């Protein structure tokens, strides 16, 4: 018998063996298995700008309030196309330098929204710059602090072709008769945020939201295919810039309420803008293209919602209308 209550040597040895075994089972072995993780085929390694943006993301402790993990539960579906897997973080685990390992960017708080797929949900750089300069400009209820030190004020005569001028509304800028210009740090951080996109799984592999799949299959069996929800899609894709009430932001994003483009009898121009984006830098920011992110039916649902709300009264459009126009447009280069 070990006689642990009397033989202290046996007690220490036994404790050490139990400790070593549990450590190996809980920490060492899972960590060893993680070494076999490989990036998904569609994933690209961070560019120099994106890597520097990751370092600034860590420096500013963004992961204290924001997560980068999508759980396989229905309530997380709004953040990503699928639940997160280990491969999604392959390039984020690289060392920051010789002495420092990149800290965990998964986060544990959702004081702010999850950023897993934010590059897909909000691809336009203007929104991100405005959000960093003053989050309340684009999200009135935001509790996120502003980061004005990531920007500089310049006279119009000082602006160069390499400068990125942020379309800050005049009533939101304390700099009278000056332009707000993004610094290199701001540009790097936004490039990193724009890079956060979930890569598709290879082949026929799926990583679906289990409760969501069950709910969707049940609904489809009982009432046929579910059509896209135009209001929900608009709130997820467009409201950050054009606002929930369709009034936009003066000097930054144009209004959709009572817009002649939105209510035109022919929806062709509206559909083309959604598909290929629109460069209106003389008056507003640049709108990104959504041709690769939204299906014909989703674009039709969003456009129909815009054409029938906020005082707008124009006929709905169909996925077939979008399909006929899609092949004739070319997305703008950001």
KEVORO-64822 format. One line per 8 residues: their letters; for each residue x, y, z of C-alpha. Coordinates in Angstrom, 1 decimal. Layout:
REM KEVORO-64822
A) X:Y:Z; ...
REM end
This chain:
REM KEVORO-64822
XXXXXXXX) 0.0:0.0:0.0; 1.1:3.5:-0.6; 0.2:4.6:2.9; -0.1:8.2:1.7; -1.2:9.6:5.1; 2.1:8.4:6.7; 4.7:8.2:3.8; 5.2:11.7:2.6
XXXXXXXX) 7.5:10.6:-0.1; 4.8:8.5:-1.7; 2.3:11.3:-1.3; 4.6:13.8:-3.2; 5.4:11.2:-6.0; 1.7:10.3:-6.4; 0.7:14.0:-6.5; 3.4:14.7:-9.1
XXXXXXXX) 2.2:11.8:-11.3; -1.4:12.9:-11.1; -0.4:16.5:-11.8; 1.8:15.5:-14.8; -0.9:13.2:-16.2; -3.7:15.9:-16.0; -1.4:18.5:-17.5; -0.5:16.2:-20.4
XXXXXXXX) -4.2:15.3:-20.9; -5.7:18.8:-20.6; -2.9:21.1:-21.9; 0.1:19.4:-23.6; -1.7:16.8:-25.8; -4.3:19.3:-27.1; -1.5:21.8:-27.8; 0.5:19.1:-29.6
XXXXXXXX) -2.6:18.2:-31.7; -3.0:21.9:-32.7; 0.4:21.9:-34.4; -1.2:19.9:-37.2; -3.7:22.7:-38.0; -3.3:24.1:-41.5; -4.8:27.2:-43.1; -7.9:26.8:-45.4
XXXXXXXX) -7.1:26.8:-49.1; -8.8:30.1:-49.7; -7.0:31.9:-46.8; -4.2:34.4:-47.7; -1.3:35.2:-45.4; -1.4:38.7:-43.9; 0.1:41.5:-45.9; 2.7:43.8:-44.3
XXXXXXXX) 0.0:46.4:-43.7; -2.4:43.8:-42.2; 0.2:42.4:-39.9; 1.0:45.9:-38.6; -2.7:46.5:-38.2; -2.9:43.3:-36.0; -0.1:44.6:-33.8; -2.0:47.9:-33.4
XXXXXXXX) -5.2:45.9:-32.7; -3.3:44.2:-29.9; -1.7:47.4:-28.7; -5.0:49.1:-28.3; -6.5:46.1:-26.5; -9.4:45.8:-28.9; -9.9:42.1:-27.8; -11.0:43.3:-24.4
XXXXXXXX) -14.4:44.4:-25.9; -14.5:42.5:-29.2; -14.4:38.8:-29.8; -13.3:36.9:-32.9; -15.1:33.6:-32.4; -18.4:32.4:-33.8; -20.0:29.7:-31.8; -22.2:27.0:-33.3
XXXXXXXX) -25.4:28.4:-31.9; -28.1:30.3:-33.7; -27.6:33.6:-31.9; -24.0:33.8:-33.4; -25.1:33.3:-37.0; -25.3:37.1:-37.4; -21.5:37.3:-37.1; -20.4:34.7:-39.5
XXXXXXXX) -21.3:32.4:-42.3; -20.3:29.4:-40.1; -18.9:28.6:-36.7; -15.2:29.3:-36.2; -12.6:26.5:-36.5; -8.9:26.4:-35.5; -7.7:27.0:-39.1; -9.3:30.4:-39.1
XXXXXXXX) -6.6:31.7:-36.7; -3.6:30.0:-38.4; -2.0:33.3:-39.5; -3.0:35.2:-36.3; -0.9:33.0:-34.1; 2.4:34.2:-35.6; 4.8:35.8:-33.1; 4.8:39.6:-32.9
XXXXXXXX) 8.6:39.6:-32.6; 11.4:37.5:-31.1; 10.3:38.0:-27.5; 6.5:38.2:-27.8; 3.9:35.7:-28.9; 0.8:37.2:-30.3; -1.8:37.2:-27.5; -5.2:35.6:-28.0
XXXXXXXX) -7.5:37.6:-30.1; -10.5:35.4:-29.5; -11.7:37.6:-26.6; -14.3:36.7:-24.1; -16.6:39.8:-24.0; -19.1:41.1:-26.6; -19.3:44.6:-25.3; -18.9:45.4:-28.9
XXXXXXXX) -19.9:43.1:-31.8; -17.9:40.0:-32.9; -15.3:40.9:-35.6; -14.8:37.5:-37.1; -16.4:38.4:-40.5; -16.4:42.2:-40.2; -14.4:42.5:-43.5; -17.3:40.8:-45.2
XXXXXXXX) -20.1:42.6:-43.4; -18.5:46.0:-43.6; -16.1:46.0:-46.5; -16.0:49.8:-47.1; -13.0:51.6:-45.6; -14.9:54.9:-45.0; -17.2:53.3:-42.4; -14.2:52.0:-40.5
XXXXXXXX) -12.3:55.3:-40.5; -15.4:57.1:-39.3; -16.0:54.5:-36.6; -12.5:54.9:-35.3; -12.5:58.7:-35.5; -15.8:58.9:-33.6; -18.0:55.8:-33.2; -21.1:57.8:-32.4
XXXXXXXX) -21.1:59.2:-35.9; -22.1:55.9:-37.4; -23.6:54.1:-34.3; -25.4:56.6:-32.1; -25.7:54.1:-29.1; -22.0:53.0:-29.3; -20.0:52.9:-26.0; -16.7:52.5:-27.9
XXXXXXXX) -14.1:55.1:-27.2; -13.0:57.4:-30.0; -9.4:57.1:-31.4; -8.7:60.7:-32.7; -4.9:60.2:-32.3; -5.1:57.9:-35.3; -6.0:60.9:-37.5; -4.5:64.3:-38.3
XXXXXXXX) -6.1:67.6:-39.3; -4.9:69.2:-42.6; -5.7:72.3:-44.6; -7.0:71.4:-48.1; -3.8:72.8:-49.6; -1.8:70.3:-47.7; -3.7:67.2:-49.0; -1.7:64.9:-51.2
XXXXXXXX) -2.8:62.2:-53.6; -1.6:59.6:-51.0; -3.7:60.9:-48.2; -7.0:59.3:-47.3; -9.5:62.0:-46.3; -12.2:60.7:-44.0; -15.7:62.0:-44.9; -16.4:63.4:-41.4
XXXXXXXX) -19.7:65.4:-41.3; -19.0:69.1:-40.5; -21.1:69.0:-37.4; -19.1:66.1:-36.0; -15.6:67.5:-36.6; -14.0:70.0:-34.2; -11.7:71.1:-37.0; -13.3:74.0:-38.8
XXXXXXXX) -12.3:74.4:-42.5; -9.9:71.4:-42.1; -9.9:67.9:-43.4; -9.5:64.8:-41.3; -6.8:62.5:-42.7; -6.1:59.0:-41.6; -2.6:58.3:-40.3; -0.6:55.2:-41.3
XXXXXXXX) -1.6:53.5:-38.1; -5.3:54.1:-38.9; -4.8:52.7:-42.4; -3.0:49.6:-41.1; -5.7:48.9:-38.5; -8.5:49.3:-41.1; -6.6:47.0:-43.5; -6.5:44.4:-40.8
XXXXXXXX) -10.2:44.7:-40.0; -11.0:44.5:-43.8; -9.0:41.2:-43.9; -11.2:39.5:-41.3; -13.3:37.3:-43.6; -14.2:33.7:-43.1; -12.7:31.5:-45.8; -15.1:28.9:-47.3
XXXXXXXX) -14.5:25.3:-46.2; -12.9:23.1:-48.9; -15.0:20.7:-51.0; -18.3:19.6:-49.6; -17.3:20.2:-46.0; -19.8:22.0:-43.9; -19.7:23.5:-40.4; -23.3:24.7:-40.0
XXXXXXXX) -25.1:26.2:-37.1; -26.8:23.1:-35.7; -29.9:24.7:-34.1; -30.3:27.0:-37.1; -30.1:24.1:-39.5; -32.8:22.2:-37.6; -35.1:25.2:-37.5; -34.6:26.0:-41.1
XXXXXXXX) -35.2:22.4:-42.3; -38.4:22.2:-40.2; -39.7:25.5:-41.6; -38.9:24.6:-45.2; -40.7:21.3:-44.9; -43.8:22.9:-43.5; -44.1:26.1:-45.6; -41.7:25.8:-48.6
XXXXXXXX) -38.5:27.7:-49.3; -37.8:30.7:-47.1; -37.5:34.0:-49.0; -34.8:36.5:-47.9; -35.9:39.1:-45.3; -35.2:42.5:-46.9; -35.3:44.4:-43.7; -32.9:42.0:-41.9
XXXXXXXX) -30.5:42.0:-44.8; -30.6:45.8:-44.9; -29.9:46.2:-41.2; -27.0:43.7:-41.4; -25.5:45.1:-44.7; -26.5:48.7:-45.3; -27.8:50.4:-42.1; -24.3:51.0:-40.7
XXXXXXXX) -23.7:53.6:-43.4; -27.2:54.6:-44.6; -28.7:54.4:-41.1; -31.8:52.4:-40.0; -34.1:55.3:-41.0; -32.5:55.6:-44.4; -31.4:59.2:-43.9; -27.7:58.5:-44.2
XXXXXXXX) -25.1:60.8:-42.8; -24.6:64.3:-44.4; -21.2:64.6:-46.0; -20.4:60.9:-45.5; -23.2:58.6:-46.8; -26.2:59.6:-49.0; -29.8:59.3:-47.9; -32.0:56.5:-49.3
XXXXXXXX) -35.2:58.0:-48.1; -37.0:59.8:-50.9; -34.0:59.3:-53.2; -34.7:59.6:-56.9; -32.2:56.8:-57.5; -34.0:54.4:-55.2; -37.5:55.3:-56.3; -36.8:55.5:-60.0
XXXXXXXX) -39.3:53.5:-62.0; -36.4:51.5:-63.5; -34.4:49.8:-60.7; -31.3:49.4:-63.0; -29.2:52.1:-61.5; -29.9:51.1:-57.9; -29.1:47.4:-58.7; -25.8:48.4:-60.5
XXXXXXXX) -24.8:50.5:-57.5; -25.3:47.6:-55.1; -23.5:45.2:-57.4; -20.5:47.3:-58.5; -20.3:50.0:-55.8; -20.2:53.7:-56.4; -17.4:56.3:-56.1; -18.9:59.6:-55.0
XXXXXXXX) -15.9:61.1:-53.3; -16.7:64.6:-54.4; -19.7:64.5:-52.1; -19.7:61.3:-50.2; -17.5:58.3:-49.3; -16.9:55.3:-51.6; -19.5:52.5:-51.5; -18.0:49.0:-51.9
XXXXXXXX) -19.3:46.4:-54.3; -21.5:43.6:-53.1; -21.6:41.5:-56.2; -19.5:38.7:-54.6; -21.2:38.9:-51.2; -24.9:38.9:-52.0; -27.0:36.6:-54.1; -29.5:37.9:-56.7
XXXXXXXX) -32.4:37.2:-54.4; -30.7:39.0:-51.4; -30.0:42.1:-53.5; -33.6:42.1:-54.8; -34.9:41.8:-51.2; -32.7:44.7:-50.0; -33.6:46.9:-53.0; -37.3:46.2:-52.6
XXXXXXXX) -37.1:47.1:-48.9; -35.4:50.4:-49.7; -38.0:51.2:-52.4; -40.9:50.7:-50.1; -39.8:52.3:-46.8; -39.1:55.8:-45.3; -41.7:57.4:-47.6; -40.5:55.6:-50.7
XXXXXXXX) -43.2:54.1:-52.9; -41.8:52.1:-55.8; -42.5:48.6:-57.1; -40.6:45.6:-55.7; -38.0:43.9:-57.9; -37.1:40.2:-58.3; -34.0:38.1:-58.3; -34.5:37.7:-62.1
XXXXXXXX) -34.2:41.5:-62.5; -30.9:41.4:-60.6; -29.6:38.4:-62.6; -30.2:40.2:-65.9; -28.0:43.1:-64.8; -25.3:41.3:-62.9; -23.3:40.0:-65.9; -23.1:43.5:-67.4
XXXXXX) -21.4:45.3:-64.4; -17.8:45.4:-63.2; -17.0:46.0:-59.5; -15.1:49.1:-58.7; -11.6:48.7:-57.4; -11.2:49.9:-53.8
REM end
